[in-house]
């Protein structure tokens, strides 16, 4: 794996960890102050679009938080599916470019 892919992998892990922590903090705030305004849905969806969709889905499952919000139930699977498709296309282009540049197949 090259340095570029490591950087992307570290970013994905980081953004999902931050998003998962945000879910925990928001859930704790909601438990303490029942109708308190915590982290906005807009902020959560922005983090999902930036790569934190897995963290949000895990946060919904682990902390049982925002599971009944229609925007999360509908948009998160769409965002995650789009991210997976984009990642697969980018990886395919990346490895096919590597083959052309080196004249050999990338290591398995």
Backbone bond lengths (Angstrom), bond angles and torsions (degrees), N, CA, C in turn:
res aa  C-N    CA-C-N  psi(-1)  N-CA   C-N-CA  omega(-1)  CA-C   N-CA-C  phi
1 X - - - 1.453 - - 1.529 108.33 -
2 X 1.311 116.38 139.77 1.453 119.49 -176.65 1.526 111.14 -89.67
3 X 1.314 114.34 171.58 1.469 121.48 -178.69 1.534 111.09 -59.32
4 X 1.329 117.02 -39.51 1.471 120.89 -179.88 1.525 111.28 -59.95
5 X 1.317 116.26 -44.09 1.460 119.33 -179.27 1.526 111.66 -68.66
6 X 1.329 116.93 -34.87 1.473 119.92 175.87 1.528 110.76 -63.12
7 X 1.308 116.37 -41.93 1.471 120.31 179.58 1.527 110.16 -62.62
8 X 1.315 117.06 -44.04 1.471 121.16 178.59 1.521 110.13 -63.68
9 X 1.324 117.19 -43.71 1.462 121.30 179.56 1.532 111.07 -61.93
10 X 1.319 117.58 -43.86 1.462 121.69 178.16 1.529 109.93 -62.42
11 X 1.334 117.16 -41.91 1.465 121.25 178.33 1.532 110.41 -60.83
12 X 1.332 117.11 -47.38 1.471 121.23 -178.47 1.532 110.46 -61.28
13 X 1.327 116.77 -43.96 1.472 120.16 177.98 1.524 110.12 -62.63
14 X 1.329 117.25 -44.92 1.466 121.94 -178.67 1.525 111.65 -62.51
15 X 1.341 117.72 -50.96 1.467 120.78 -176.09 1.534 110.72 -64.49
16 X 1.328 117.95 -35.09 1.458 120.16 178.12 1.519 111.73 -72.73
17 X 1.343 117.58 -36.06 1.469 120.44 176.27 1.528 110.07 -65.12
18 X 1.324 117.01 -43.82 1.466 121.00 178.70 1.527 109.93 -61.54
19 X 1.315 116.72 -44.07 1.465 121.02 -179.36 1.527 111.30 -64.11
20 X 1.316 116.83 -40.93 1.463 120.73 177.80 1.530 110.40 -63.75
21 X 1.315 117.25 -42.09 1.471 121.11 177.30 1.528 110.46 -63.87
22 X 1.329 117.03 -38.79 1.468 120.35 177.15 1.530 110.73 -60.35
23 X 1.320 117.22 -40.80 1.459 120.54 177.70 1.523 110.35 -62.32
24 X 1.325 117.01 -43.29 1.465 120.99 178.94 1.533 110.65 -60.99
25 X 1.328 116.43 -48.52 1.473 121.15 -178.85 1.526 110.33 -61.72
26 X 1.328 116.80 -43.96 1.458 120.53 -179.41 1.531 110.96 -64.75
27 X 1.312 117.21 -40.25 1.465 120.97 178.22 1.530 111.09 -64.42
28 X 1.341 117.25 -43.57 1.465 121.01 178.47 1.530 110.83 -62.72
29 X 1.318 115.94 -41.71 1.473 120.26 178.83 1.531 110.06 -63.76
30 X 1.300 117.03 -40.82 1.456 121.38 179.43 1.533 110.91 -66.08
31 X 1.335 117.48 -37.25 1.464 120.83 178.53 1.531 111.29 -67.44
32 X 1.341 117.10 -37.78 1.473 120.90 -178.61 1.525 112.12 -74.01
33 X 1.305 116.87 -43.41 1.470 122.61 -175.98 1.523 107.16 -127.22
34 X 1.314 115.94 92.66 1.462 121.22 -167.87 1.518 116.44 -46.02
35 X 1.272 118.80 -43.97 1.463 118.85 -177.90 1.515 111.43 -110.90
36 X 1.306 116.17 27.62 1.466 120.39 178.97 1.522 109.88 -71.19
37 X 1.306 113.87 147.89 1.463 119.70 175.61 1.518 107.36 -85.35
38 X 1.282 115.75 109.04 1.462 120.96 179.26 1.517 109.83 -93.65
39 X 1.305 115.48 -140.50 1.456 121.83 178.97 1.525 107.69 -73.65
40 X 1.319 116.38 132.79 1.465 120.07 -174.42 1.528 111.72 -71.56
41 X 1.315 114.84 153.80 1.457 120.98 176.33 1.527 110.20 -60.82
42 X 1.314 116.12 -36.24 1.467 120.93 177.98 1.533 110.78 -58.97
43 X 1.325 116.70 -42.87 1.468 120.94 178.96 1.521 110.49 -64.09
44 X 1.329 116.57 -44.35 1.464 119.85 178.86 1.530 111.24 -60.99
45 X 1.320 116.69 -44.98 1.460 119.49 -179.32 1.527 111.71 -67.44
46 X 1.329 116.84 -32.73 1.465 120.07 175.43 1.524 110.23 -63.50
47 X 1.323 117.23 -44.19 1.463 120.82 178.10 1.527 110.94 -64.13
48 X 1.330 117.26 -35.00 1.471 120.26 176.83 1.521 110.26 -63.76
49 X 1.318 116.69 -45.16 1.463 120.96 179.85 1.525 110.75 -64.35
50 X 1.329 117.02 -34.67 1.468 120.97 179.88 1.529 112.81 -76.11
51 X 1.333 117.40 -0.07 1.461 120.49 175.96 1.512 114.75 121.55
52 X 1.321 117.99 0.46 1.463 120.75 -176.09 1.513 114.84 -95.86
53 X 1.312 117.62 22.35 1.468 119.89 -175.92 1.527 112.69 -65.40
54 X 1.316 118.15 -36.01 1.467 119.94 178.16 1.530 109.82 -66.38
55 X 1.323 117.23 -41.15 1.463 121.46 176.89 1.522 111.94 -61.20
56 X 1.331 115.96 -38.06 1.467 119.33 178.77 1.521 111.31 -68.98
57 X 1.309 116.63 -43.66 1.462 119.45 179.44 1.526 110.11 -63.22
58 X 1.335 116.76 -42.74 1.470 119.96 175.88 1.524 110.96 -62.55
59 X 1.338 117.39 -40.96 1.462 121.44 178.02 1.517 112.02 -61.14
60 X 1.319 116.35 -39.18 1.456 120.31 178.13 1.529 110.70 -64.51
61 X 1.319 116.17 -38.49 1.469 120.73 -177.99 1.529 110.94 -77.36
62 X 1.329 117.01 -51.40 1.464 121.74 -174.65 1.524 111.93 -66.34
63 X 1.348 116.97 -47.44 1.462 120.80 -174.21 1.526 112.69 -96.37
64 X 1.332 116.59 -0.27 1.461 121.55 -179.52 1.523 110.36 49.37
65 X 1.323 113.98 53.01 1.453 120.72 -173.31 1.524 109.74 -127.80
66 X 1.308 116.25 134.61 1.465 124.90 178.70 1.530 112.87 61.36
67 X 1.323 116.29 24.42 1.463 120.03 -178.35 1.513 112.98 -73.07
68 X 1.314 117.42 -21.55 1.458 120.09 -176.47 1.522 112.54 -102.98
69 X 1.326 116.79 2.68 1.458 120.16 177.79 1.526 108.43 -77.18
70 X 1.311 115.48 120.49 1.459 120.85 -174.97 1.532 112.05 -58.06
71 X 1.342 116.41 -39.96 1.471 119.08 -177.76 1.530 111.71 -62.59
72 X 1.329 117.04 -32.77 1.457 120.41 179.00 1.534 110.51 -77.70
73 X 1.315 116.36 -42.09 1.464 119.97 -178.57 1.522 111.71 -64.46
74 X 1.325 116.79 -31.88 1.463 120.51 -177.74 1.527 111.65 -92.32
75 X 1.320 116.87 -49.22 1.465 120.16 -172.17 1.524 114.82 -74.91
76 X 1.333 118.09 -37.19 1.470 119.01 -177.64 1.525 113.56 -60.97
77 X 1.338 119.40 -45.71 1.471 117.62 176.57 1.535 112.70 -62.90
78 X 1.322 117.40 -34.63 1.467 120.90 177.69 1.522 110.17 -66.58
79 X 1.336 116.82 -45.98 1.465 121.55 179.37 1.520 110.18 -61.65
80 X 1.330 117.31 -47.25 1.463 120.90 -179.15 1.531 111.39 -62.38
81 X 1.319 117.38 -42.86 1.468 120.95 178.33 1.526 110.60 -61.45
82 X 1.319 116.98 -44.76 1.466 120.82 178.34 1.526 110.81 -61.96
83 X 1.332 116.87 -41.23 1.467 120.35 179.36 1.523 111.75 -65.18
84 X 1.307 117.68 -39.00 1.460 121.10 178.47 1.532 110.32 -65.35
85 X 1.325 116.63 -44.56 1.468 120.49 178.77 1.529 110.59 -61.83
86 X 1.329 116.66 -45.86 1.472 120.71 179.11 1.521 110.14 -62.18
87 X 1.326 117.54 -43.73 1.475 120.87 -179.73 1.524 110.74 -61.78
88 X 1.319 117.10 -43.10 1.465 119.94 179.24 1.525 111.76 -64.63
89 X 1.326 116.82 -40.93 1.465 120.15 178.22 1.528 111.45 -65.17
90 X 1.333 116.45 -42.62 1.466 120.49 179.37 1.527 110.31 -64.83
91 X 1.334 117.45 -44.15 1.463 120.62 178.09 1.529 111.29 -61.65
92 X 1.307 115.87 -41.05 1.468 119.60 178.56 1.520 110.73 -62.75
93 X 1.336 116.92 -45.28 1.463 120.27 178.07 1.523 110.84 -64.99
94 X 1.313 116.38 -41.06 1.460 121.35 -178.04 1.530 110.59 -61.34
95 X 1.330 116.44 -48.40 1.458 119.36 -178.01 1.521 112.25 -73.52
96 X 1.329 118.58 -33.11 1.463 118.79 177.59 1.523 110.44 -70.88
97 X 1.337 118.18 -32.16 1.465 122.08 174.91 1.516 109.91 -67.65
98 X 1.323 117.03 -38.65 1.457 121.15 179.72 1.526 111.15 -63.74
99 X 1.329 116.19 -36.80 1.465 120.42 178.19 1.530 110.16 -65.68
100 X 1.324 116.58 -43.84 1.464 120.70 -179.87 1.524 110.68 -66.19
101 X 1.334 117.64 -42.52 1.463 121.37 -178.04 1.519 112.62 -64.90
102 X 1.313 117.18 -42.04 1.459 121.19 -175.61 1.526 113.52 -93.64
103 X 1.305 116.20 -19.73 1.446 119.67 -176.06 1.518 113.03 77.23
104 X 1.357 116.77 5.01 1.461 122.10 179.07 1.508 109.65 -133.12
105 X 1.282 115.28 166.32 1.463 119.98 176.72 1.518 110.25 -75.82
106 X 1.345 117.82 145.26 1.475 119.88 176.27 1.517 110.24 -67.41
107 X 1.333 117.37 153.65 1.473 119.83 178.94 1.519 111.13 -64.17
108 X 1.304 116.59 146.89 1.468 121.51 -178.37 1.503 111.51 -78.30
